[in-house]
Amino acid sequence: MLTIHGTLQLIFVINLLSTFDTNLLVRCISNVCVISKTITEIAVILVVTEKLHSIYEQLQKIGGLNKEEYNFELRILLGADLVHLAVAFVAGISHLCKGLQSPERYYEYSLLSLSIQNKVLSSVCSNLYLSTIGFLTYSATVLVLIYAHLMKFIEIHLKVLASHLKALRSNINGLDENSLIENSEYQNEVFEILKNHIVCHSLLRACAKNFNSTIFIPWMISFYLGMLYLIGMLFSFFSLKTVVYDAGDYSVVATTILAGVMTIFMVIGGGQKVVNASVYVFQTAFDCPWTCWNITNRKFFQIFLCYLQEPIRLGSGNLVPLEHSFSVKIFNFLLSACRFFDTMSDRRNQVKLN
């Protein structure tokens, strides 16, 4: 994963160094931004990967989940990672190459050209705009992949907990409540299971906290920059009706939209699986034989249920899926943006005719 990402970043830096035709200051700023972003992302990946490795070891100690099933799920996730990264990389490089072939034409249809009339300043902003597009399309990809892996570990942990709660119910073997409360071997087994799951959940919360403090701000910056770029792309491809596009233009837009759709589905899908697993754990928890536990184990169980009810927060929101209403709002926003650009285009055409 790190090798693939580092190779892609190196290729992109070489492209920037060899093709930018502007003043030295802008070239230095652009390349410093790319290199610093690369170093930051690699550092974040290493930190979060180390945390996830410790959680993996803890899950191995706890047991309770079929190893083949677990490995199969991780292989599926890794395959989705590689496809997602490849599509995002193709989209970013397509934008960069398309813009470098004809920067004046490409930049002419961006939003910046509406407000900047100075030719030199326009050229400088054009190169910065292209460099942003070049790596922005897949800069947030690695963050989404880390998010997906974190969601997968939380889901697996909840599955393990549910399987253990089921096993505790099946191990009663017809014994009455009083005999189970006095059975020290059974109570010790319950104590170890609950303690291990509380430790594992604490590790997941620490990993999410680290994810939040390290990644949330650059992730949100990438998100808002991406929204600005999407607005510019909509303006270019839906409002300028007189422009004739070639196959390369459509391929650039198609790969960008595909990368965005894959990102959204990975975030929504990962979060929704966690919510489903949490609901299943609560259903299993209330069916488990907790009335047969001693006071200490009941307290541990209460602590863990409080942990589950308190959401793992990401920034100002919860580490849960984007709801359907949010998707509807985004869709309505894009429709209103298209209508706005269509009106703007008509007014510009009227001004030209007059």
N, C-alpha and C positions, 0 to 999 in steps of 0.2 A: 504493500500500500504506500509506504513512505517512498520507496524507490520509484514507483510509477508517478506519484505526485511530484517528486523532486525532478524527475526527467522532463515532465511536462512544463514545469516552471522554468527549467534551464533552456528548453527549446524556445519558450516565449521570450525570455531575456535576450537570447541570441537574436531573435527576430527584431526585438526593439533596438538593439545595438546596431544592427546592420541596415535597417530600413528607414529609421527616422531621419528625415531631412529638414531639420529646423535648428534653432540656435542651441548652443552647448548647454545653457542653463536649463532649458526645458528638457533636453535629453537626460541630463543628470537627475533632475527631479523625478522624471518618469521612471528611470531605471532604479533609483534609490527606493521609490515607492514599491516597485515590484519585488526587489530583493528583500526589503524589510518585511513585506507581506509574506514572502516565502519562509523566511526565518521564523516569523511569529507563528505561522500555521504549523510548521514542523515542530516547534517547541510545544504548542498546544496539543498536537497529536501525541507526542511522547508522554506528556503529563497525563492526559486522559487515558491513553493506552495502558500506562502503568497502573492507574487506578482500576481500570477494568480487569487487568490481569490479576490483581489482588482479589477482586470480587469473584473472578472465575475460580481461583483456588478455594475461596470460601464456599462457593457452590459445590465444588468437588467434594469438600469435606462433609457438607450437609447431605449430599446425595439426594435420592428421591426422584430423579428424572432419567429417562432412558438416554444413555450416552449417544447411541446412534441417532435418535431423534434430534438431540441437541446439536450434534455435528451437522446433520442434514439441514437444519434451520440456519445455522451459521453459513453453510456453503451457499444456500439460496441467497442469503443477505449479501455475501461477498460477491456473488454473481451480479446482483442488482447494483452493488457499488461500482463494479467495473463498467457496466453498461452506462450507468448514470455519469460516471466520470468521463467516459469516452464521448458521449453525446455532448456534454458540456464543453469539453475540450474542442471538439469539432466546431461547435457554435462559436466559441471565442476566437479560434484561429480564422474561421470563415469571415467573421466581422473584421478582424485585423487585416487580413489579406485583401478583402474587398475594399476597405477604406484606403489602404496603401496603394492600390492600383489606380484609384481615382479619388483622392481625398477631397478635391473641390466639389465634385458631384455628390459624394457621399455626405459631406458636411453641409452642403447647401440645403439638404432636406431635414436637417436636425433643428431642434428648437432654438439652439444657440444662434443660428444664422438670422433669426428674426430680430434679435436685439443688438448684435455686434456688426457694425458697418466697417470698422477699420480693418483693412486687408491683412496687415501684419498680425494684429491681435486675433483676428479671425483664424489665421493659419495656426497660431500657437494653440488656441483653444481647440482647434480641430484635431491636432495631434494628441493633446491631452484627452480629448473626448474619445478618440480611437483607442488609445492605450487603456483607458478605463473600460471600454467595451470589451477589449481583447481579453482581459483577465477577470472582469466582473462576472461574466457568464458562468465561470466555474470556480470563482474565488469562494463563494458560499457553499459550493458542492461538498467540500471536505467537511465543513461544519455540519451540513445536513447528514453526512455519512456518520459522523461521530454521534449525532443525535439519534440516528436510527439504531446504532449499536447500543447506545445507552438504553433506549426503549426496549430493545430485544433482551438485554440483561434484566431489566425490571420485570418484563413479561415472564422470563424463565424463572426468576426468583419467586414470583407469585404462583406459577405452576407448581414449583417444588413445595411451597407452603401448602397449597391445596391438597397435593398428594399426601403430604405428611398428616394433615388433619383427617383425611379419609382413612389413612392407615391406623391412626389412633382409635378411630371408631371401630374398625374391624378387629382390633386387638383386644377388645373387651372380653370376648368369649363368654358372654352370659354372666359375668361377675356383677354383683350388686354395687351400688354407689359407695357404701361404707367400706367395703373390702378394698375397693380401688383407691379410696382416699388414704387408707392405711398401708397400701402396697408401695413400699419405698422404691422398688425397682421400676414400677410403672411411672411413679411421680418423677423419678430422676430422668427417665426417658423423655417425658414431657418437658421437663426443665431444660434439658440439653437442646431439644428441637426448638423451643421458643427462644432460648438464648442465642443460638446460632442464627436464627432468622432475624432477630433484632440487630445483631452485629452486621449481618449482610445488608440489611436495609439501611443501617447507618452508613455503611460504605457507599451504597448507592446514592444516598443523600449528599454525602461529602463530594462524590464525583459530580453530581448535578450542580452542587454549589460552585465547584471549581469551573465546571462548564459555563455556568452563568456568569461568574465574575470575569472570566477570561475571554469568552467568546461573544457574550450578548451584545456589547456595544459595536464591535466591528460587524457582527451579523446584521444588526439593525441598520447600520450605515449602508452595508451592501444591499439590504432590502430596499431602502428608500432610493438609493442610486439606481437600483434595478427598475423601480417603479418609474423614475424619471426617464430612464432610457426607454422603457416600454411605451411611455407617452410619446416620446420622440419617434419611435418606430411606428406607432399607430398614425401619427401625423404624416409621416413620410409615405406610408403604404395605403392609407385610406383617404387622405384629404387631397393630395396632389394628383388630381385625376388625369392630368395631361401627360404624366410621366409614363414611359413605356419601360417595363422591367424585363430583365432577362432571367434565365434559369438560375443564375448565381444569386440574384436578389431573393428569389423565392426559397432557395435552399438555405440561405442564411436565416431568414425568418422562421422557416420550418424547424431547423435544428434548435434555434433559440426557444421557440414555443415548446418543443418536445422536452428540452432540458428543464424548463419551468414546470411543465406538467408532471414530469417525473419527480421533481423536488417536492411539489405540493402533495403528490400521492404518497411519497415516502414519509413525509411528516404526518399527514393525516392518518395513513395506515398504521404507522408505528404507535402513535398516540392512542388510536382507537383500540388496538390490540391490548394495550396496557389497561385501558378503562374496562374492557370486557373481562380481562383476567382479574382485575380488582373486584368487580361485581361478583364473579364466580367465587373468589376467595371469601367474600363476606357471606355469601350463601352457604358455603361449606363451613365457615367458622361458626355460624349459629346452629348448624346441625351436628357439630362435633361434641364429644362428651365432656364439655368444660365443667359441668356440674360435678364430675367425678374427680376434679383436680383439687389439690390443697390450696391454701390461701396464697402461698408464694407464686404458684403457677398461674392462679387466677389474676394476680397482679401483673405478672409478666404478659399474660394474654391481653389484659386491658391496655397496657402500655403499647403493645404492638398494634392493637386496633386503633388506638389514637394516632400512631405513626401513619397507618394506612389512610385514615380520614384526613390527615393534614397533607395537602398537596405539596409536591416538590415544585418549587417556584422557579420560573425562568423569567428574570427581569420583573416586570409588573404583572405578568400573566402566569398561568399554570402550565406545567409541562404535560399538557394533555392535548388532544387533537384540535385542529381548527374545526369549528362547528360548521354545520351546513349553512347557517345564517351568515357566517363570515364569507363563505364562498359566494353566496348570493349577493352580498354587498360588493365584493370585488367585481363580480360580473356586471352589476348595475353601474359601478364606477367606470368600467371600461366602455360600456355602452354610452354613458353620458360624455366620456372623453371623445369618443368617435363623433357624436353629434356636435360637440363643441368644435372639433377640428373641421368638420364638414361645413359648419357655419362660417368659421374663419376663412376657409378656402373660398367659399362663395363670395365673401366680402372682398377678399384680395382680388379675385377675378373681376369683380365689379369696379374696383378702383383702377385696375389696369385698363379696362375698357373705357372708362371715363378719361 
